[in-house]
Amino acid sequence: MDAKKPRKANFIDVEVEVLVDAVGTSYKILYGKFSPCLTNNMKTMAWESLTEKVKAVSLQCTRGVVEVKKKWQDMQSVVKKKEAQRRKTLTQIGEGPSQLFMLKPWEEKVC
């Protein structure tokens, strides 16, 4: 049988915070429209730079650009679902006490 690759460790809180801060500072480059001033090569270099920042604080394993991008997309998805659920509970009437959805500091930055 094929040998399975060992599973990498989960992202630690420090890695997540560095990722959120780094994306926040270079958001216009990462998600801006392509133009003569903003090329695909520039976006790729920005993701590589961002990955190096995450690697610098990582204690357990090294991360690749693909893994960092995937983590960012997953984080955005989770935060959007939490925010949608929070808004839904604000508009509900009755049904007992309302649930409080508290976002973590990094989740508020992702919103």
MODELLER restraints for C-alpha pairs under 7 A, 6 or more apart:
rsr = mdl.restraints
at = mdl.atoms
rsr.add(forms.Gaussian(group=physical.xy_distance, feature=features.Distance(at['CA:14:A'], at['CA:57:A']), mean=6.95, stdev=0.5))
rsr.add(forms.Gaussian(group=physical.xy_distance, feature=features.Distance(at['CA:15:A'], at['CA:54:A']), mean=5.53, stdev=0.5))
rsr.add(forms.Gaussian(group=physical.xy_distance, feature=features.Distance(at['CA:15:A'], at['CA:57:A']), mean=6.30, stdev=0.5))
rsr.add(forms.Gaussian(group=physical.xy_distance, feature=features.Distance(at['CA:15:A'], at['CA:58:A']), mean=6.36, stdev=0.5))
rsr.add(forms.Gaussian(group=physical.xy_distance, feature=features.Distance(at['CA:17:A'], at['CA:106:A']), mean=6.21, stdev=0.5))
rsr.add(forms.Gaussian(group=physical.xy_distance, feature=features.Distance(at['CA:18:A'], at['CA:54:A']), mean=6.17, stdev=0.5))
rsr.add(forms.Gaussian(group=physical.xy_distance, feature=features.Distance(at['CA:19:A'], at['CA:54:A']), mean=6.27, stdev=0.5))
rsr.add(forms.Gaussian(group=physical.xy_distance, feature=features.Distance(at['CA:20:A'], at['CA:106:A']), mean=6.55, stdev=0.5))
rsr.add(forms.Gaussian(group=physical.xy_distance, feature=features.Distance(at['CA:20:A'], at['CA:110:A']), mean=6.90, stdev=0.5))
rsr.add(forms.Gaussian(group=physical.xy_distance, feature=features.Distance(at['CA:22:A'], at['CA:50:A']), mean=6.09, stdev=0.5))
rsr.add(forms.Gaussian(group=physical.xy_distance, feature=features.Distance(at['CA:29:A'], at['CA:43:A']), mean=6.08, stdev=0.5))
rsr.add(forms.Gaussian(group=physical.xy_distance, feature=features.Distance(at['CA:30:A'], at['CA:43:A']), mean=5.39, stdev=0.5))
rsr.add(forms.Gaussian(group=physical.xy_distance, feature=features.Distance(at['CA:30:A'], at['CA:46:A']), mean=6.83, stdev=0.5))
rsr.add(forms.Gaussian(group=physical.xy_distance, feature=features.Distance(at['CA:47:A'], at['CA:65:A']), mean=6.50, stdev=0.5))
rsr.add(forms.Gaussian(group=physical.xy_distance, feature=features.Distance(at['CA:48:A'], at['CA:65:A']), mean=6.11, stdev=0.5))
rsr.add(forms.Gaussian(group=physical.xy_distance, feature=features.Distance(at['CA:51:A'], at['CA:64:A']), mean=6.71, stdev=0.5))
rsr.add(forms.Gaussian(group=physical.xy_distance, feature=features.Distance(at['CA:51:A'], at['CA:65:A']), mean=5.77, stdev=0.5))
rsr.add(forms.Gaussian(group=physical.xy_distance, feature=features.Distance(at['CA:51:A'], at['CA:68:A']), mean=6.44, stdev=0.5))
rsr.add(forms.Gaussian(group=physical.xy_distance, feature=features.Distance(at['CA:55:A'], at['CA:62:A']), mean=5.81, stdev=0.5))
rsr.add(forms.Gaussian(group=physical.xy_distance, feature=features.Distance(at['CA:55:A'], at['CA:63:A']), mean=6.24, stdev=0.5))
rsr.add(forms.Gaussian(group=physical.xy_distance, feature=features.Distance(at['CA:76:A'], at['CA:110:A']), mean=6.45, stdev=0.5))
rsr.add(forms.Gaussian(group=physical.xy_distance, feature=features.Distance(at['CA:79:A'], at['CA:107:A']), mean=6.17, stdev=0.5))
rsr.add(forms.Gaussian(group=physical.xy_distance, feature=features.Distance(at['CA:79:A'], at['CA:111:A']), mean=6.79, stdev=0.5))
rsr.add(forms.Gaussian(group=physical.xy_distance, feature=features.Distance(at['CA:86:A'], at['CA:101:A']), mean=5.94, stdev=0.5))
rsr.add(forms.Gaussian(group=physical.xy_distance, feature=features.Distance(at['CA:89:A'], at['CA:98:A']), mean=6.71, stdev=0.5))
